[in-house]
């Protein structure tokens, strides 16, 4: 009981720019290899490792992710930091 925390005080939505179809596909693969299931399509749910988030990509360049649940011992910054690291890796930096 209490292993996950509903994010009522909320993590801020995370916005990514320059998310091409290749970068979006790469990010999905990285999330899946990290144990997070990703809905197919341009919007849906990311779920795994105690994290539940909603994502929406416009099909061209803009991706937003909103964290809805996370483990009690995980901070918003840790989750967004990991997502940003995947984005950078997929950008080829």
C-alpha positions in Angstrom: 0.0 0.0 0.0 1.3 3.5 -0.8 4.0 2.3 -3.2 2.8 4.8 -5.8 1.9 8.4 -5.4 -0.9 10.1 -7.3 0.6 13.3 -8.5 -2.0 15.6 -7.0 0.5 18.4 -6.3 1.7 17.7 -9.8 4.8 17.4 -11.8 4.9 20.1 -14.3 4.2 19.0 -17.8 7.4 18.3 -19.8 7.5 19.9 -23.3 10.0 18.8 -26.0 10.7 20.6 -29.2 12.3 19.3 -32.4 10.8 15.8 -31.9 10.9 14.4 -35.5 9.3 11.1 -36.3 12.7 9.4 -36.0 13.3 11.0 -32.5 9.8 10.1 -31.4 10.3 6.5 -32.5 13.7 6.4 -30.8 12.3 7.8 -27.5 9.5 5.1 -27.5 12.1 2.4 -28.0 14.3 3.7 -25.1 11.2 3.9 -22.8 10.2 0.4 -23.7 13.7 -0.9 -23.1 13.6 0.9 -19.7 10.5 -1.2 -18.8 7.8 1.4 -19.7 5.0 0.4 -21.9 4.1 3.1 -24.5 0.7 3.3 -26.2 0.9 3.1 -30.0 0.0 6.2 -31.9 0.8 9.9 -31.3 -0.9 10.1 -27.9 -1.7 7.8 -25.0 -0.1 6.5 -21.8 3.4 5.6 -20.7 3.2 3.1 -17.9 5.8 1.1 -16.0 8.2 1.1 -13.0 5.6 2.8 -10.9 5.2 5.7 -13.4 2.0 6.6 -15.2 2.1 9.5 -17.6 0.1 10.8 -20.6 1.8 11.9 -23.7 0.8 13.8 -26.8 2.9 14.4 -30.0 1.7 16.6 -32.8 3.3 14.3 -35.5 5.9 17.0 -36.4 7.9 18.5 -33.7 6.2 19.0 -30.3 5.8 16.4 -27.6 4.3 16.9 -24.2 4.3 14.5 -21.3 2.3 14.8 -18.1 3.3 12.6 -15.2 0.2 11.3 -13.4 1.7 8.8 -10.9 5.2 8.1 -9.7 6.8 6.0 -6.9 6.9 7.7 -3.5 10.7 7.7 -3.6 10.9 9.3 -7.0 10.9 13.0 -7.6 9.5 14.8 -10.6 13.0 15.9 -11.5 14.3 12.4 -11.7 11.5 11.4 -14.1 11.8 14.5 -16.3 15.7 14.2 -16.2 15.5 10.6 -17.6 13.0 11.7 -20.3 15.3 14.6 -21.3 18.3 12.2 -21.4 16.4 9.9 -23.8 15.5 12.9 -25.9 19.1 14.1 -26.1 20.4 10.6 -26.9 17.7 10.3 -29.7 18.7 13.8 -31.0 22.3 12.4 -31.4 24.0 14.7 -28.9 
